[in-house]
């Protein structure tokens, strides 16, 4: 639940990253966390069940990335309010940076990283975005060369070429999005 491998590195899962990203803004209980997910419409682009939120919170607490404090409010039932620990902040920052830099056609990690880019600070964000941009440009050039080579071979089925063209379009869109993120962060100087 807590970590998965991307680019040969183990890091927080997408769900854990979203949850830590929200908690780092301010301490919050599970019910309020689920309301935030709904308010920001995160479930429109990433499926995270309410039951997963509770399970992820427990796993994050076991790893000491968050700490829960039981609070009582009048006649209301006790609630556990979670806040980030220093190791949770460190892991969140590391994961956000990795989500920005690495590209593997799963676009959700980059969406999550952009949502919480303030966690790593402007300079680190710009550095990671530039690294992503450079990688994407190289990837785009390679895909374009591959398309030319495939098109020159009369025995290659058209659907194979279409698939590589599709990959190229995704990379070109990611280049554009990365450029916009860089420009947006540079404007905040």
Secondary structure, DSSP 8 states (H G I E B T S, - for coil): --EEEETTEEEE-HHHHHHHHHHHHS-EEHHHHHHHHHHTTGGGTS---HHHHHHHHHHHHHTTSEEEEEE--TTS--EEEEEE-HHHHHHHHHHHHHHHH--SS--HHHHHHHHTGGGG-HHHHHHHHHHHHHHHHHHHHHHHHHHHHHHH-TTS-HHHHHHHHHHHHHHHHHHHHHHHHHHHHHHT-
